[in-house]
Amino acid sequence: MKSNPLAILGQGLAIRPLRAVDFILAIVVFAATLNGYLHSPMKPNNDGVWTYPTTLSLLKYGNQNLNWFFATPYCVGQVAPGARFGVKKILPDGKVRQLDKVEKRLTVTKAFYANFFPLGPSLIAMPHAIVNQWLGRGDLYTLDRDACEVACLATALAAALLFLTLRAEASIWLALLLTGVFAFATNAWSCGTAGLLQHGPSMLCLTAGLLLFTRGYGGLAGFPLALSYLMRPTNQVVLLVFGLLLLIQNRKQAYIYALCAALVIVPWLLYNLHFLHRLLPWYYSSYRGHPSFVNTPEALPGLLISPNRGLFVFSPILLLAPIGAWMRWREKQWRPLDTAMMLSCIGVWAASATFIYWWAGFSFGPRILTDIGPFLVMGSVYPIQRLCRARWSYKAPLGVLVVAALAFSGFVQYRGAVDFAGSSQWNVSFRDNVNRQEAWVDKNSKRVWDWSDLQFLRRP
């Protein structure tokens, strides 16, 4: 079942075998990253508020019906109608109705309430909920805490798997450095741990798939990459691109890949058909699933370089990835895996640019591109290795630039993850805190281009 990793990573590249010390360090990375995340302030997000209740529904009833939850004293007394965004009322024929105001008592017996967002993160949270029940820990009044814990666990585990992935071609110190970049200098920190959204579980699945590919188990990568599609629809690009890579490189592994993917996708489709009365959930077939190219010309550069939603503005250290791609191509060190990662990043970027709300509403920075962080960090290995081997006359000034980019990226993500009161207010207010209705970013999206009012510098 194992293929030659050189067939995917490129001939002539020394693949470092994983040793016991690597696994020990991966555990240390996981523990240290998790500790840093858990000591950051809790940031529950409205988009993910129904994810953990859906997990409890799956454990109690085997489906995502939230009728029981809306009837609890907690929901009636604590959850305000304005916080119920992301819930749909499902009618008997499978049609849905957006809930602006949810009834405090359910009177329609054949209709039910369900989470509008993907089911995948609720599945990832199931082990946490099972352990909670076993320990007698947690209740309906700790849902926000539980959801944030799952997000932190998933993102920290993604960092540990990324460390093992980087060890395929990087030294221990370089792998540790780049893992730290991923964990604390990208939106993995500010958005991946901000409540149980899609991004933390999505990065966990993508990193697991990347690890299997770099270690020669490309066929088995079909399972985590298909699972990543259940986390976030744009990951279908990654699933298809890496499948095509295997089809070209190793036909036998491609069949295994398709089988592993089918073991995830087919049961999910059958569940949707049985419970939701439709093949694809609403999140996959609404405006998020059907592209709208109205804002695409603005969104394509906006997702990369706009002052308040640009990927390379909030994490300039990630510029090493496109620089590394150019260097590999120029020096004839290009590999099939580089093609897959590059096409995946470009595909997710382009697909995200077709969203009507490409700036991702109430969020911090380029939240919508958070998931491609592992690929960009993996692509940063080569330029740093070349920098370390360069002459001192080149190494010193370029090294200063890299350190400055890393420090700035870490500062920006700190503002979004820890000192986030002001950056959060940016989404709904101007600096003088007047005309809040006009300041709401969904109604005034031009604000993402305002260099005079930077989100990561906003003070409360």
TORKOL-4160 file (C-alpha; in steps of 0.2 Angstrom, whole numbers, padded with zeros to 4 digits, m for minus):
460
<pt num="1" X="0000" Y="0000" Z="0000"/>
<pt num="2" X="0015" Y="0011" Z="0002"/>
<pt num="3" X="0022" Y="0020" Z="m0013"/>
<pt num="4" X="0039" Y="0027" Z="m0016"/>
<pt num="5" X="0039" Y="0045" Z="m0009"/>
<pt num="6" X="0052" Y="0050" Z="m0021"/>
<pt num="7" X="0039" Y="0048" Z="m0035"/>
<pt num="8" X="0029" Y="0062" Z="m0027"/>
<pt num="9" X="0042" Y="0073" Z="m0019"/>
<pt num="10" X="0054" Y="0072" Z="m0034"/>
<pt num="11" X="0069" Y="0061" Z="m0038"/>
<pt num="12" X="0086" Y="0066" Z="m0030"/>
<pt num="13" X="0078" Y="0072" Z="m0014"/>
<pt num="14" X="0084" Y="0064" Z="0002"/>
<pt num="15" X="0068" Y="0059" Z="0012"/>
<pt num="16" X="0072" Y="0059" Z="0031"/>
<pt num="17" X="0065" Y="0044" Z="0040"/>
<pt num="18" X="0055" Y="0048" Z="0055"/>
<pt num="19" X="0063" Y="0043" Z="0071"/>
<pt num="20" X="0058" Y="0041" Z="0089"/>
<pt num="21" X="0064" Y="0059" Z="0093"/>
<pt num="22" X="0053" Y="0066" Z="0079"/>
<pt num="23" X="0037" Y="0058" Z="0087"/>
<pt num="24" X="0043" Y="0064" Z="0105"/>
<pt num="25" X="0046" Y="0082" Z="0098"/>
<pt num="26" X="0029" Y="0081" Z="0089"/>
<pt num="27" X="0021" Y="0078" Z="0106"/>
<pt num="28" X="0030" Y="0092" Z="0114"/>
<pt num="29" X="0025" Y="0103" Z="0099"/>
<pt num="30" X="0007" Y="0098" Z="0102"/>
<pt num="31" X="0007" Y="0101" Z="0121"/>
<pt num="32" X="0016" Y="0118" Z="0119"/>
<pt num="33" X="0005" Y="0124" Z="0105"/>
<pt num="34" X="m0011" Y="0119" Z="0114"/>
<pt num="35" X="m0005" Y="0127" Z="0130"/>
<pt num="36" X="m0002" Y="0143" Z="0121"/>
<pt num="37" X="m0019" Y="0142" Z="0113"/>
<pt num="38" X="m0029" Y="0138" Z="0129"/>
<pt num="39" X="m0021" Y="0153" Z="0138"/>
<pt num="40" X="m0027" Y="0164" Z="0124"/>
<pt num="41" X="m0044" Y="0173" Z="0128"/>
<pt num="42" X="m0059" Y="0162" Z="0123"/>
<pt num="43" X="m0067" Y="0169" Z="0107"/>
<pt num="44" X="m0083" Y="0160" Z="0103"/>
<pt num="45" X="m0090" Y="0164" Z="0086"/>
<pt num="46" X="m0108" Y="0165" Z="0080"/>
<pt num="47" X="m0105" Y="0155" Z="0065"/>
<pt num="48" X="m0099" Y="0141" Z="0076"/>
<pt num="49" X="m0111" Y="0142" Z="0090"/>
<pt num="50" X="m0122" Y="0127" Z="0084"/>
<pt num="51" X="m0107" Y="0116" Z="0081"/>
<pt num="52" X="m0105" Y="0108" Z="0098"/>
<pt num="53" X="m0124" Y="0106" Z="0101"/>
<pt num="54" X="m0125" Y="0097" Z="0085"/>
<pt num="55" X="m0111" Y="0085" Z="0092"/>
<pt num="56" X="m0122" Y="0082" Z="0107"/>
<pt num="57" X="m0137" Y="0079" Z="0095"/>
<pt num="58" X="m0127" Y="0066" Z="0085"/>
<pt num="59" X="m0122" Y="0057" Z="0101"/>
<pt num="60" X="m0140" Y="0057" Z="0109"/>
<pt num="61" X="m0150" Y="0054" Z="0093"/>
<pt num="62" X="m0139" Y="0050" Z="0079"/>
<pt num="63" X="m0144" Y="0066" Z="0069"/>
<pt num="64" X="m0142" Y="0084" Z="0069"/>
<pt num="65" X="m0159" Y="0089" Z="0074"/>
<pt num="66" X="m0158" Y="0103" Z="0087"/>
<pt num="67" X="m0177" Y="0103" Z="0092"/>
<pt num="68" X="m0172" Y="0096" Z="0109"/>
<pt num="69" X="m0159" Y="0110" Z="0112"/>
<pt num="70" X="m0171" Y="0124" Z="0108"/>
<pt num="71" X="m0183" Y="0117" Z="0121"/>
<pt num="72" X="m0170" Y="0118" Z="0135"/>
<pt num="73" X="m0170" Y="0131" Z="0148"/>
<pt num="74" X="m0152" Y="0136" Z="0142"/>
<pt num="75" X="m0158" Y="0140" Z="0125"/>
<pt num="76" X="m0174" Y="0149" Z="0130"/>
<pt num="77" X="m0165" Y="0159" Z="0143"/>
<pt num="78" X="m0148" Y="0162" Z="0137"/>
<pt num="79" X="m0148" Y="0162" Z="0118"/>
<pt num="80" X="m0154" Y="0178" Z="0111"/>
<pt num="81" X="m0163" Y="0178" Z="0094"/>
<pt num="82" X="m0149" Y="0189" Z="0086"/>
<pt num="83" X="m0137" Y="0175" Z="0091"/>
<pt num="84" X="m0146" Y="0162" Z="0081"/>
<pt num="85" X="m0138" Y="0166" Z="0065"/>
<pt num="86" X="m0133" Y="0150" Z="0056"/>
<pt num="87" X="m0149" Y="0140" Z="0061"/>
<pt num="88" X="m0161" Y="0133" Z="0048"/>
<pt num="89" X="m0179" Y="0127" Z="0050"/>
<pt num="90" X="m0180" Y="0112" Z="0040"/>
<pt num="91" X="m0198" Y="0108" Z="0033"/>
<pt num="92" X="m0204" Y="0091" Z="0029"/>
<pt num="93" X="m0201" Y="0092" Z="0011"/>
<pt num="94" X="m0183" Y="0097" Z="0014"/>
<pt num="95" X="m0184" Y="0115" Z="0010"/>
<pt num="96" X="m0177" Y="0127" Z="0023"/>
<pt num="97" X="m0182" Y="0144" Z="0030"/>
<pt num="98" X="m0169" Y="0156" Z="0037"/>
<pt num="99" X="m0173" Y="0161" Z="0055"/>
<pt num="100" X="m0172" Y="0179" Z="0059"/>
<pt num="101" X="m0182" Y="0176" Z="0075"/>
<pt num="102" X="m0184" Y="0159" Z="0082"/>
<pt num="103" X="m0199" Y="0154" Z="0092"/>
<pt num="104" X="m0195" Y="0150" Z="0110"/>
<pt num="105" X="m0207" Y="0135" Z="0110"/>
<pt num="106" X="m0207" Y="0123" Z="0095"/>
<pt num="107" X="m0225" Y="0120" Z="0089"/>
<pt num="108" X="m0222" Y="0112" Z="0072"/>
<pt num="109" X="m0219" Y="0094" Z="0075"/>
<pt num="110" X="m0213" Y="0088" Z="0057"/>
<pt num="111" X="m0201" Y="0103" Z="0055"/>
<pt num="112" X="m0184" Y="0103" Z="0064"/>
<pt num="113" X="m0170" Y="0115" Z="0067"/>
<pt num="114" X="m0152" Y="0111" Z="0061"/>
<pt num="115" X="m0135" Y="0119" Z="0060"/>
<pt num="116" X="m0133" Y="0128" Z="0043"/>
<pt num="117" X="m0114" Y="0126" Z="0043"/>
<pt num="118" X="m0105" Y="0110" Z="0038"/>
<pt num="119" X="m0107" Y="0094" Z="0049"/>
<pt num="120" X="m0088" Y="0089" Z="0049"/>
<pt num="121" X="m0083" Y="0100" Z="0064"/>
<pt num="122" X="m0097" Y="0092" Z="0074"/>
<pt num="123" X="m0089" Y="0075" Z="0070"/>
<pt num="124" X="m0072" Y="0080" Z="0075"/>
<pt num="125" X="m0079" Y="0086" Z="0092"/>
<pt num="126" X="m0087" Y="0069" Z="0096"/>
<pt num="127" X="m0072" Y="0062" Z="0105"/>
<pt num="128" X="m0071" Y="0078" Z="0116"/>
<pt num="129" X="m0089" Y="0076" Z="0120"/>
<pt num="130" X="m0088" Y="0058" Z="0124"/>
<pt num="131" X="m0073" Y="0061" Z="0136"/>
<pt num="132" X="m0083" Y="0075" Z="0144"/>
<pt num="133" X="m0098" Y="0064" Z="0147"/>
<pt num="134" X="m0086" Y="0050" Z="0154"/>
<pt num="135" X="m0078" Y="0063" Z="0166"/>
<pt num="136" X="m0095" Y="0071" Z="0170"/>
<pt num="137" X="m0087" Y="0087" Z="0164"/>
<pt num="138" X="m0097" Y="0101" Z="0155"/>
<pt num="139" X="m0115" Y="0105" Z="0153"/>
<pt num="140" X="m0126" Y="0116" Z="0142"/>
<pt num="141" X="m0118" Y="0132" Z="0151"/>
<pt num="142" X="m0100" Y="0127" Z="0146"/>
<pt num="143" X="m0104" Y="0125" Z="0127"/>
<pt num="144" X="m0093" Y="0140" Z="0122"/>
<pt num="145" X="m0079" Y="0134" Z="0132"/>
<pt num="146" X="m0080" Y="0116" Z="0125"/>
<pt num="147" X="m0081" Y="0122" Z="0107"/>
<pt num="148" X="m0066" Y="0133" Z="0109"/>
<pt num="149" X="m0056" Y="0118" Z="0117"/>
<pt num="150" X="m0060" Y="0107" Z="0102"/>
<pt num="151" X="m0054" Y="0121" Z="0090"/>
<pt num="152" X="m0038" Y="0123" Z="0100"/>
<pt num="153" X="m0035" Y="0104" Z="0101"/>
<pt num="154" X="m0038" Y="0102" Z="0082"/>
<pt num="155" X="m0026" Y="0116" Z="0077"/>
<pt num="156" X="m0013" Y="0111" Z="0089"/>
<pt num="157" X="m0014" Y="0093" Z="0082"/>
<pt num="158" X="m0012" Y="0100" Z="0065"/>
<pt num="159" X="0004" Y="0109" Z="0070"/>
<pt num="160" X="0011" Y="0093" Z="0077"/>
<pt num="161" X="0007" Y="0084" Z="0061"/>
<pt num="162" X="0014" Y="0098" Z="0051"/>
<pt num="163" X="0030" Y="0096" Z="0061"/>
<pt num="164" X="0031" Y="0078" Z="0056"/>
<pt num="165" X="0027" Y="0082" Z="0038"/>
<pt num="166" X="0041" Y="0096" Z="0037"/>
<pt num="167" X="0054" Y="0083" Z="0044"/>
<pt num="168" X="0053" Y="0074" Z="0027"/>
<pt num="169" X="0065" Y="0088" Z="0020"/>
<pt num="170" X="0069" Y="0100" Z="0034"/>
<pt num="171" X="0081" Y="0098" Z="0049"/>
<pt num="172" X="0073" Y="0097" Z="0066"/>
<pt num="173" X="0077" Y="0116" Z="0070"/>
<pt num="174" X="0070" Y="0122" Z="0053"/>
<pt num="175" X="0054" Y="0110" Z="0056"/>
<pt num="176" X="0052" Y="0118" Z="0073"/>
<pt num="177" X="0054" Y="0135" Z="0067"/>
<pt num="178" X="0041" Y="0133" Z="0053"/>
<pt num="179" X="0029" Y="0124" Z="0064"/>
<pt num="180" X="0030" Y="0139" Z="0076"/>
<pt num="181" X="0027" Y="0151" Z="0061"/>
<pt num="182" X="0011" Y="0141" Z="0057"/>
<pt num="183" X="0005" Y="0140" Z="0074"/>
<pt num="184" X="0008" Y="0158" Z="0080"/>
<pt num="185" X="0011" Y="0169" Z="0064"/>
<pt num="186" X="m0003" Y="0164" Z="0053"/>
<pt num="187" X="m0022" Y="0164" Z="0055"/>
<pt num="188" X="m0021" Y="0147" Z="0063"/>
<pt num="189" X="m0020" Y="0156" Z="0079"/>
<pt num="190" X="m0032" Y="0171" Z="0077"/>
<pt num="191" X="m0045" Y="0161" Z="0067"/>
<pt num="192" X="m0042" Y="0143" Z="0069"/>
<pt num="193" X="m0045" Y="0144" Z="0088"/>
<pt num="194" X="m0059" Y="0156" Z="0088"/>
<pt num="195" X="m0073" Y="0145" Z="0092"/>
<pt num="196" X="m0077" Y="0129" Z="0083"/>
<pt num="197" X="m0078" Y="0136" Z="0065"/>
<pt num="198" X="m0072" Y="0125" Z="0050"/>
<pt num="199" X="m0054" Y="0131" Z="0050"/>
<pt num="200" X="m0046" Y="0121" Z="0064"/>
<pt num="201" X="m0053" Y="0104" Z="0059"/>
<pt num="202" X="m0051" Y="0108" Z="0041"/>
<pt num="203" X="m0032" Y="0111" Z="0044"/>
<pt num="204" X="m0031" Y="0095" Z="0054"/>
<pt num="205" X="m0037" Y="0085" Z="0040"/>
<pt num="206" X="m0027" Y="0094" Z="0026"/>
<pt num="207" X="m0011" Y="0092" Z="0036"/>
<pt num="208" X="m0015" Y="0073" Z="0039"/>
<pt num="209" X="m0017" Y="0071" Z="0021"/>
<pt num="210" X="m0001" Y="0080" Z="0017"/>
<pt num="211" X="0009" Y="0070" Z="0030"/>
<pt num="212" X="0003" Y="0053" Z="0022"/>
<pt num="213" X="0008" Y="0060" Z="0004"/>
<pt num="214" X="0025" Y="0064" Z="0010"/>
<pt num="215" X="0028" Y="0048" Z="0018"/>
<pt num="216" X="0022" Y="0037" Z="0003"/>
<pt num="217" X="0005" Y="0033" Z="0008"/>
<pt num="218" X="m0004" Y="0044" Z="m0004"/>
<pt num="219" X="m0018" Y="0031" Z="m0007"/>
<pt num="220" X="m0023" Y="0032" Z="0012"/>
<pt num="221" X="m0023" Y="0051" Z="0011"/>
<pt num="222" X="m0040" Y="0050" Z="0002"/>
<pt num="223" X="m0048" Y="0047" Z="0019"/>
<pt num="224" X="m0042" Y="0064" Z="0028"/>
<pt num="225" X="m0044" Y="0074" Z="0012"/>
<pt num="226" X="m0061" Y="0068" Z="0009"/>
<pt num="227" X="m0065" Y="0072" Z="0027"/>
<pt num="228" X="m0058" Y="0089" Z="0024"/>
<pt num="229" X="m0072" Y="0092" Z="0012"/>
<pt num="230" X="m0085" Y="0088" Z="0025"/>
<pt num="231" X="m0076" Y="0102" Z="0035"/>
<pt num="232" X="m0076" Y="0115" Z="0022"/>
<pt num="233" X="m0083" Y="0115" Z="0004"/>
<pt num="234" X="m0068" Y="0123" Z="m0004"/>
<pt num="235" X="m0057" Y="0108" Z="0001"/>
<pt num="236" X="m0065" Y="0099" Z="m0014"/>
<pt num="237" X="m0051" Y="0108" Z="m0024"/>
<pt num="238" X="m0038" Y="0099" Z="m0013"/>
<pt num="239" X="m0046" Y="0082" Z="m0014"/>
<pt num="240" X="m0047" Y="0083" Z="m0033"/>
<pt num="241" X="m0030" Y="0090" Z="m0036"/>
<pt num="242" X="m0021" Y="0077" Z="m0025"/>
<pt num="243" X="m0031" Y="0063" Z="m0033"/>
<pt num="244" X="m0026" Y="0069" Z="m0050"/>
<pt num="245" X="m0008" Y="0069" Z="m0044"/>
<pt num="246" X="m0009" Y="0051" Z="m0039"/>
<pt num="247" X="m0018" Y="0046" Z="m0055"/>
<pt num="248" X="m0003" Y="0053" Z="m0065"/>
<pt num="249" X="0011" Y="0046" Z="m0053"/>
<pt num="250" X="0004" Y="0030" Z="m0047"/>
<pt num="251" X="m0012" Y="0022" Z="m0054"/>
<pt num="252" X="m0013" Y="0009" Z="m0040"/>
<pt num="253" X="m0012" Y="0022" Z="m0026"/>
<pt num="254" X="m0025" Y="0032" Z="m0035"/>
<pt num="255" X="m0038" Y="0018" Z="m0034"/>
<pt num="256" X="m0034" Y="0016" Z="m0015"/>
<pt num="257" X="m0036" Y="0035" Z="m0014"/>
<pt num="258" X="m0053" Y="0034" Z="m0023"/>
<pt num="259" X="m0059" Y="0020" Z="m0012"/>
<pt num="260" X="m0054" Y="0029" Z="0005"/>
<pt num="261" X="m0062" Y="0045" Z="m0001"/>
<pt num="262" X="m0078" Y="0035" Z="m0006"/>
<pt num="263" X="m0079" Y="0028" Z="0012"/>
<pt num="264" X="m0081" Y="0046" Z="0018"/>
<pt num="265" X="m0091" Y="0054" Z="0004"/>
<pt num="266" X="m0104" Y="0040" Z="0001"/>
<pt num="267" X="m0110" Y="0038" Z="0019"/>
<pt num="268" X="m0111" Y="0057" Z="0020"/>
<pt num="269" X="m0122" Y="0058" Z="0004"/>
<pt num="270" X="m0133" Y="0044" Z="0010"/>
<pt num="271" X="m0135" Y="0053" Z="0027"/>
<pt num="272" X="m0140" Y="0069" Z="0019"/>
<pt num="273" X="m0152" Y="0061" Z="0008"/>
<pt num="274" X="m0161" Y="0052" Z="0022"/>
<pt num="275" X="m0160" Y="0066" Z="0035"/>
<pt num="276" X="m0160" Y="0082" Z="0025"/>
<pt num="277" X="m0170" Y="0076" Z="0010"/>
<pt num="278" X="m0156" Y="0082" Z="m0002"/>
<pt num="279" X="m0139" Y="0076" Z="m0008"/>
<pt num="280" X="m0129" Y="0091" Z="m0003"/>
<pt num="281" X="m0132" Y="0102" Z="0013"/>
<pt num="282" X="m0138" Y="0120" Z="0011"/>
<pt num="283" X="m0121" Y="0127" Z="0014"/>
<pt num="284" X="m0114" Y="0117" Z="m0001"/>
<pt num="285" X="m0128" Y="0122" Z="m0012"/>
<pt num="286" X="m0132" Y="0140" Z="m0007"/>
<pt num="287" X="m0123" Y="0155" Z="m0013"/>
<pt num="288" X="m0108" Y="0147" Z="m0006"/>
<pt num="289" X="m0109" Y="0132" Z="m0017"/>
<pt num="290" X="m0114" Y="0142" Z="m0033"/>
<pt num="291" X="m0101" Y="0155" Z="m0038"/>
<pt num="292" X="m0105" Y="0173" Z="m0040"/>
<pt num="293" X="m0092" Y="0182" Z="m0050"/>
<pt num="294" X="m0099" Y="0200" Z="m0046"/>
<pt num="295" X="m0085" Y="0204" Z="m0034"/>
<pt num="296" X="m0072" Y="0192" Z="m0040"/>
<pt num="297" X="m0061" Y="0205" Z="m0049"/>
<pt num="298" X="m0060" Y="0214" Z="m0032"/>
<pt num="299" X="m0059" Y="0199" Z="m0022"/>
<pt num="300" X="m0044" Y="0191" Z="m0030"/>
<pt num="301" X="m0031" Y="0204" Z="m0026"/>
<pt num="302" X="m0041" Y="0209" Z="m0010"/>
<pt num="303" X="m0038" Y="0192" Z="m0002"/>
<pt num="304" X="m0020" Y="0194" Z="m0004"/>
<pt num="305" X="m0015" Y="0212" Z="m0002"/>
<pt num="306" X="m0030" Y="0222" Z="0004"/>
<pt num="307" X="m0025" Y="0231" Z="0021"/>
<pt num="308" X="m0038" Y="0223" Z="0031"/>
<pt num="309" X="m0041" Y="0206" Z="0023"/>
<pt num="310" X="m0025" Y="0202" Z="0014"/>
<pt num="311" X="m0016" Y="0186" Z="0017"/>
<pt num="312" X="0002" Y="0194" Z="0014"/>
<pt num="313" X="m0002" Y="0209" Z="0024"/>
<pt num="314" X="m0007" Y="0200" Z="0040"/>
<pt num="315" X="0006" Y="0186" Z="0038"/>
<pt num="316" X="0020" Y="0193" Z="0026"/>
<pt num="317" X="0031" Y="0178" Z="0032"/>
<pt num="318" X="0020" Y="0168" Z="0020"/>
<pt num="319" X="0028" Y="0177" Z="0005"/>
<pt num="320" X="0042" Y="0164" Z="0007"/>
<pt num="321" X="0030" Y="0151" Z="m0001"/>
<pt num="322" X="0028" Y="0160" Z="m0018"/>
<pt num="323" X="0047" Y="0165" Z="m0018"/>
<pt num="324" X="0051" Y="0147" Z="m0014"/>
<pt num="325" X="0040" Y="0141" Z="m0029"/>
<pt num="326" X="0049" Y="0153" Z="m0040"/>
<pt num="327" X="0066" Y="0147" Z="m0034"/>
<pt num="328" X="0062" Y="0129" Z="m0036"/>
<pt num="329" X="0056" Y="0132" Z="m0054"/>
<pt num="330" X="0071" Y="0143" Z="m0058"/>
<pt num="331" X="0084" Y="0130" Z="m0051"/>
<pt num="332" X="0075" Y="0115" Z="m0059"/>
<pt num="333" X="0070" Y="0108" Z="m0042"/>
<pt num="334" X="0051" Y="0107" Z="m0045"/>
<pt num="335" X="0042" Y="0092" Z="m0039"/>
<pt num="336" X="0025" Y="0085" Z="m0042"/>
<pt num="337" X="0020" Y="0089" Z="m0024"/>
<pt num="338" X="0024" Y="0107" Z="m0027"/>
<pt num="339" X="0012" Y="0107" Z="m0042"/>
<pt num="340" X="m0002" Y="0099" Z="m0031"/>
<pt num="341" X="0001" Y="0112" Z="m0017"/>
<pt num="342" X="0002" Y="0126" Z="m0029"/>
<pt num="343" X="m0014" Y="0121" Z="m0038"/>
<pt num="344" X="m0023" Y="0118" Z="m0022"/>
<pt num="345" X="m0018" Y="0136" Z="m0015"/>
<pt num="346" X="m0023" Y="0144" Z="m0031"/>
<pt num="347" X="m0039" Y="0134" Z="m0032"/>
<pt num="348" X="m0045" Y="0138" Z="m0015"/>
<pt num="349" X="m0040" Y="0156" Z="m0017"/>
<pt num="350" X="m0050" Y="0157" Z="m0034"/>
<pt num="351" X="m0065" Y="0148" Z="m0026"/>
<pt num="352" X="m0065" Y="0159" Z="m0011"/>
<pt num="353" X="m0065" Y="0175" Z="m0023"/>
<pt num="354" X="m0082" Y="0169" Z="m0030"/>
<pt num="355" X="m0090" Y="0171" Z="m0013"/>
<pt num="356" X="m0102" Y="0186" Z="m0012"/>
<pt num="357" X="m0095" Y="0190" Z="0005"/>
<pt num="358" X="m0077" Y="0186" Z="0001"/>
<pt num="359" X="m0071" Y="0197" Z="0016"/>
<pt num="360" X="m0079" Y="0184" Z="0027"/>
<pt num="361" X="m0090" Y="0196" Z="0037"/>
<pt num="362" X="m0086" Y="0198" Z="0055"/>
<pt num="363" X="m0069" Y="0191" Z="0056"/>
<pt num="364" X="m0050" Y="0195" Z="0058"/>
<pt num="365" X="m0040" Y="0196" Z="0042"/>
<pt num="366" X="m0040" Y="0183" Z="0028"/>
<pt num="367" X="m0050" Y="0171" Z="0038"/>
<pt num="368" X="m0057" Y="0163" Z="0022"/>
<pt num="369" X="m0039" Y="0158" Z="0017"/>
<pt num="370" X="m0034" Y="0151" Z="0034"/>
<pt num="371" X="m0035" Y="0133" Z="0028"/>
<pt num="372" X="m0021" Y="0134" Z="0015"/>
<pt num="373" X="m0008" Y="0139" Z="0029"/>
<pt num="374" X="0000" Y="0121" Z="0030"/>
<pt num="375" X="0003" Y="0121" Z="0011"/>
<pt num="376" X="0011" Y="0139" Z="0012"/>
<pt num="377" X="0022" Y="0134" Z="0026"/>
<pt num="378" X="0028" Y="0118" Z="0018"/>
<pt num="379" X="0032" Y="0129" Z="0003"/>
<pt num="380" X="0043" Y="0140" Z="0014"/>
<pt num="381" X="0056" Y="0126" Z="0017"/>
<pt num="382" X="0066" Y="0128" Z="0001"/>
<pt num="383" X="0070" Y="0147" Z="0002"/>
<pt num="384" X="0075" Y="0146" Z="0020"/>
<pt num="385" X="0087" Y="0131" Z="0016"/>
<pt num="386" X="0094" Y="0141" Z="0002"/>
<pt num="387" X="0096" Y="0156" Z="0013"/>
<pt num="388" X="0106" Y="0146" Z="0026"/>
<pt num="389" X="0118" Y="0140" Z="0013"/>
<pt num="390" X="0120" Y="0158" Z="0005"/>
<pt num="391" X="0136" Y="0169" Z="0007"/>
<pt num="392" X="0136" Y="0180" Z="0022"/>
<pt num="393" X="0134" Y="0196" Z="0011"/>
<pt num="394" X="0117" Y="0189" Z="0005"/>
<pt num="395" X="0112" Y="0180" Z="0021"/>
<pt num="396" X="0113" Y="0195" Z="0033"/>
<pt num="397" X="0102" Y="0207" Z="0024"/>
<pt num="398" X="0089" Y="0194" Z="0018"/>
<pt num="399" X="0090" Y="0186" Z="0036"/>
<pt num="400" X="0085" Y="0203" Z="0043"/>
<pt num="401" X="0070" Y="0204" Z="0031"/>
<pt num="402" X="0064" Y="0187" Z="0036"/>
<pt num="403" X="0065" Y="0190" Z="0054"/>
<pt num="404" X="0056" Y="0206" Z="0052"/>
<pt num="405" X="0042" Y="0198" Z="0042"/>
<pt num="406" X="0041" Y="0184" Z="0056"/>
<pt num="407" X="0040" Y="0197" Z="0070"/>
<pt num="408" X="0027" Y="0207" Z="0061"/>
<pt num="409" X="0017" Y="0192" Z="0057"/>
<pt num="410" X="0017" Y="0186" Z="0075"/>
<pt num="411" X="0013" Y="0204" Z="0081"/>
<pt num="412" X="m0003" Y="0205" Z="0070"/>
<pt num="413" X="m0009" Y="0187" Z="0075"/>
<pt num="414" X="m0006" Y="0192" Z="0093"/>
<pt num="415" X="m0018" Y="0207" Z="0090"/>
<pt num="416" X="m0031" Y="0195" Z="0083"/>
<pt num="417" X="m0029" Y="0181" Z="0095"/>
<pt num="418" X="m0025" Y="0189" Z="0112"/>
<pt num="419" X="m0028" Y="0208" Z="0111"/>
<pt num="420" X="m0043" Y="0207" Z="0100"/>
<pt num="421" X="m0055" Y="0219" Z="0108"/>
<pt num="422" X="m0051" Y="0233" Z="0096"/>
<pt num="423" X="m0049" Y="0222" Z="0080"/>
<pt num="424" X="m0066" Y="0214" Z="0083"/>
<pt num="425" X="m0074" Y="0231" Z="0085"/>
<pt num="426" X="m0066" Y="0236" Z="0068"/>
<pt num="427" X="m0079" Y="0225" Z="0059"/>
<pt num="428" X="m0094" Y="0236" Z="0066"/>
<pt num="429" X="m0087" Y="0253" Z="0069"/>
<pt num="430" X="m0076" Y="0267" Z="0063"/>
<pt num="431" X="m0062" Y="0274" Z="0073"/>
<pt num="432" X="m0073" Y="0288" Z="0081"/>
<pt num="433" X="m0086" Y="0274" Z="0085"/>
<pt num="434" X="m0100" Y="0284" Z="0076"/>
<pt num="435" X="m0111" Y="0279" Z="0061"/>
<pt num="436" X="m0110" Y="0260" Z="0067"/>
<pt num="437" X="m0124" Y="0255" Z="0054"/>
<pt num="438" X="m0113" Y="0262" Z="0040"/>
<pt num="439" X="m0097" Y="0255" Z="0047"/>
<pt num="440" X="m0103" Y="0237" Z="0047"/>
<pt num="441" X="m0091" Y="0228" Z="0035"/>
<pt num="442" X="m0105" Y="0218" Z="0026"/>
<pt num="443" X="m0113" Y="0234" Z="0021"/>
<pt num="444" X="m0098" Y="0244" Z="0018"/>
<pt num="445" X="m0085" Y="0232" Z="0011"/>
<pt num="446" X="m0074" Y="0246" Z="0004"/>
<pt num="447" X="m0067" Y="0247" Z="0022"/>
<pt num="448" X="m0056" Y="0232" Z="0019"/>
<pt num="449" X="m0046" Y="0244" Z="0007"/>
<pt num="450" X="m0044" Y="0258" Z="0020"/>
<pt num="451" X="m0025" Y="0259" Z="0024"/>
<pt num="452" X="m0029" Y="0273" Z="0037"/>
<pt num="453" X="m0040" Y="0262" Z="0048"/>
<pt num="454" X="m0030" Y="0245" Z="0050"/>
<pt num="455" X="m0039" Y="0232" Z="0059"/>
<pt num="456" X="m0024" Y="0224" Z="0067"/>
<pt num="457" X="m0020" Y="0242" Z="0074"/>
<pt num="458" X="m0037" Y="0246" Z="0081"/>
<pt num="459" X="m0038" Y="0250" Z="0099"/>
<pt num="460" X="m0054" Y="0247" Z="0109"/>
